[in-house]
Amino acid sequence: MTKIVVDCGNCGPDFNSIRQMLKSSFNVKVVQTHGAEDTLAALKQQDVALVTVNRKLDRDYTDGLEVIRTLKADPEVADVPVMLVTNYDEHQDTAVAEGAIRGFGKLSLNDPQTQERLQAVLG
């Protein structure tokens, strides 16, 4: 069965890189969103396996951690796994403290560790 991944806040080229990496390793459909509102709407309209959130949203440079806080505060979708997309460990640590699972950076898309983290959710 195809799983749905929602990717929030990445620019076109980064979205395409993440989508390609996910599709090459997992049976997924990747949907692009741009902020907390449309991400929440996507989660409430379909069964989503994972949300990836960019550290700084492409549309308006909103902090992706705010999106994570919004998602985790909504009891209807709080259980959906969320990963922050950033290369910086300190931001990953903050995201985990907010209820996300440790994500990955754009520079580590093809690292075995990234694949292991994704396998735990999408495998």
N, C-alpha and C positions, 0 to 999 in steps of 0.2 A: 504494500500500500504506500502511495506517495504521501510523504509528510510535508507540511507547510512550514516554511521558515519566513519570518517577517524581518526584513533588514531596514532599520530606521536610521535615517540621517546621513547616509553616505552619498557622495556625489556620484554621477553616472559611471565614471571609470572605476571607482572603488567598488560600487555596487556590482558592476559586471565582473570584477575580479573575484569578489566574495561569492557571487552566484556561480561562476564557473568552477571555483574550488569545491563548493558544496555539491554541485550537480555531478562533478566528476567522481566524488567519493560516496555519495549517498543518494537514495531515491527521494529527492525533494523537489518541491516547487518553491521558488524564492520570490516573495512579494516585497516591493519597495514601498516604504512609508517615509514621511518627512518630519513628523513630530509626534508629541504625546497623543494628540487628539485622534489623528488618523490611525495611529498604531492601536490605540484602545478600540477604535471602531473595528479594525481588522480582526482583533482578538475576539471580539464579541460576535462576529459574523461567521467565523469558521474555527475549526479545531486546529490550533497552531501548536507545533511541537517545540519551537524555539524562536526567541526574538534576539536579534543582534542589534546593538545600539552603538552608534558612533560616539566617540568621546565629545566631539563638538559637531553639532548638526550642520550639515551643509547649507540648508535653507537660510538660517538666521544666526548660526553660531551659538545656539542654545546649548547649555551643558547637558550632555547625554545622561549624566547622573540624575538630573531632574526628571528625565523621562523614566528612568528606572524607578525612582521614588514614586512617581505617579502610578506606574503599572503595579508596583508592589502594594500600594495603598488601596487599590480597588479589589475588594474581596472576590469579585466575579472572575478576575484574571490573575490574581496574585500567585497562583500555583504554576503558571506557565514559566518555564525556564528562560532566563534572560542572561545574555553575555554582553559585556562591554567590549567594543572594538577599540583598543588603544595599545600602543607599544610600551606604556609606562606602568611599572609595577605598582606605584603608589595609587594610581587611579584604579587599577584592578582591585587593590586592597579595599579601597573605598566602596567600589561597586559590590564586592562580596559582603561588606558590612551592611550594605543597603538591601541585601537579599538576593543579589545576582550570583551566578556561578562564575568562576574564573573564566574569562574570555581569552582573546588573542589579539595580537596586533597585526596591522596590515603587512608589516615586514616579516611576519612569521606565518603567513597563510599556508605555506606548504611544509611547515615543520611537523615532524612526527608528534610532538606534544600537542599541537593544535588539533591534529587528526584524532588523537586519543580523547581530548576533551569533547570534541564534537561527537565521536563515536559513543561516548557515554550517554549522550542525549538522543542522538539520531539513529544509532545502530540498531 
